[in-house]
């Protein structure tokens, strides 16, 4: 029997896994940007839609802090993930690519406008290039959920999920997204995470069984 550890042989050589993960990441992000650009270019109107949750919340302009908060979250996640015993960067990057690839499927079919009462696009402080209207699902919130799900340590995972919920609450108060955008983001992120864990488990079993 082979003495190669299952964790290192579950999906083939490291260089192949890295290339596949990079292809998923680049492909998913590219599809996401292309879908955003096509929606901006070809959608004739971006109507606002009712949101019974959002319509009952006060408006608080937090656009100036959103990107800063996201950056701090990313730094915190990286500090935690780098010390994780089963950290698998290639696997993580592949999941991010899959998430954005799935998100791209919705972008062209749901070109809805920004929620009623949101800050006009010209007055927003954001580095995001497509902030003129809303998108389902929320890419920022969904990504934060996905990254949080990949943390094995329960207290740390819960802390990151709490930080993600705070970001989501700020997003709603800023009226940058609809409630459904956040729900869609967390559901798709969880589905991608579960799929990724099944892929890892299947790869580990096949690696352990390989003679």
N, C-alpha and C positions, 0 to 999 in steps of 0.2 A: 504493500500500500504506500501511496505517496505521503511524505511527511510535510508537504506544503500546507501551511495553515489555511483553513477554509476562508478566513477573512481576506487573505491576499489573493486567493484564486477563484473567488466566487463569480467574478465576471471577466476573467482573462487578465492579460498583462496590464501593468499600471499605465503604460503609455497609451494603450488602446482605450482604456477606460477614460483617461484624461481627454483624448481626442473626441470620443463620443460625447462626453460631458460638455466640452467646449462647443461642439457642434450644436447641441441642444440649447445651450445658453445663447449663442450668437443667433441661431435660427429663431428662437422664441422672441428675443428682443427685436430682431429685424422685422418679424411678422407684426409685432406690436406697434412699432413705429410706422410701418407701411400702412397698417389699418387705420391708425390715427390720422395720418396724412390724407389718406383717401376719404375718410369721413369728413375731414375739414374741407376738402376740395369739392366733393360731389354732393354732400347733403344740402338740400335747398333750405331747410329750416331746422332749427334746433329748439323745439317747443319745450317749455317747462311743464312738468306734470305734478299733480297733487301728491303730497306725502303727509299723511295724517299725523305722523310723529314729528317730522321736521317743521310742519306748520305751527306746532304748538311750542316750539322751543324759541327762546330769545336769540337774537343775533349778536354774536361777539366776533369782531374781526381779529382773527388769529393768524392770518396769512403770513405775517412777518416772522412767525415763530415755527411754522410747520416744517420747513426744510431744515431748520436748526435742530428741531426735535428729532426728525428722522435721522439726521446725521449722528446725533448722540446715541440714538437707539442702535444704529449700525455698529458704532464703536463698542458699545456695551455687549452686543451680541458676539462680535468677533473676539472680544476678550474672553467670553465664556466658552465659545465654540472651540477656540484654539487649545483650550485646556481639557476638552472633552476626550475621554479615553477612546471612544469609537468615532472620533471626528473623521469625516470622509469628504474632503473638499470637492472632489470630482462628483460625488453623488449629490452634494448640496447644489452645486452649480447646475447640474442637469435638471434638478427639480425646479429651480428658478426659471430655467428656460422653458420647461413644460408648462409651468404656471402662466407665463406670459404668452406662450403659444396658444393656450386655451383662451386666455383673455382676448386675444386678437379675434377669435371667432365671434365674439359678441360686439366688438367695436363698430363693425360695419352695419350691424342689424339694429342697433339701438342708439342712434344719434340724437339723444335727448339733450335739451338745453339745461343750463345751470338752474338750480332751484330758485324759486321766487324769493326775492329779498337778499340774494347774495351780492357781494361786492362786484362792481363792474370790472371786467377783465383788465381794462386799462389802468385801474387803480390798485390792482393786486400786486403784492410782492411775492413772486414765485419764480423759481428757475425752470419750472415745468413749461415746455414749449406749447402745449395744447390745453391751455387753461380757459378757453373761451366757452366751453360747455362741459357737461357732465358725461361720465362714462361708466358703464356697467361691465364688470365689477370694478371696485376701487383697486387700482394697482398698488398704491402705497400701503393701504391697510391690509390687502391680501398678502403682499410680500412680507410684512411684519408678522402676520399670523403664521405664514409658512416657516419663516426663520425660527419663530418661537417653538413651533411644534417639533423641530428637529433637535431641540435641546433635551438630553436624556435626564439630567438632574431635575427632579420634580420642583423643588423650591425655586430654582433658577428659571425653569420653564414658566412657572406661575408668575414670577416677577416680570418676565418679558411679556407675557400675555396681559398682565395688568397694565404695563406701560403701553401696550398696543391698544387696549380699551380706552385709555386716557387720550391717545391720539385720535381714536375713532370718535370719542365724545367731542373733542375739539373740532374735528372735521364737520360734525353735524351742527355745532354751534356756529361755525363759520359759514355754514350752508355751502360747503364746497362739494358735497356729495349728498345723494339721497340715501335714506336708510337702507333701501334695497341694494345699493351699491356696496355697502359695508357687509351686509348679509351674504351677498353673492361672493364677495372677496374671501370671507372666512370659510364658506362652504367649498369653494373651488380649491382654496389652499389646503383644507383638510383632506379633500379627495386626492389631491396630488401627493400629500404626505403619506396617506394610507397606501396608495399605489406604490410609492417609493419604498416603503417598508416591506411590502410584499415582494417587490423586485429584489431587495437585499436578502430577504429570507430565502427566496427561491435560489438565488445565486449561492448563498452559503450552503444550502443543502446539496446542490449539484457539485460544489467544490469539495465538500466533505466526502461525497460518494465517489469522486473520481479516483480510479486506481493509480 
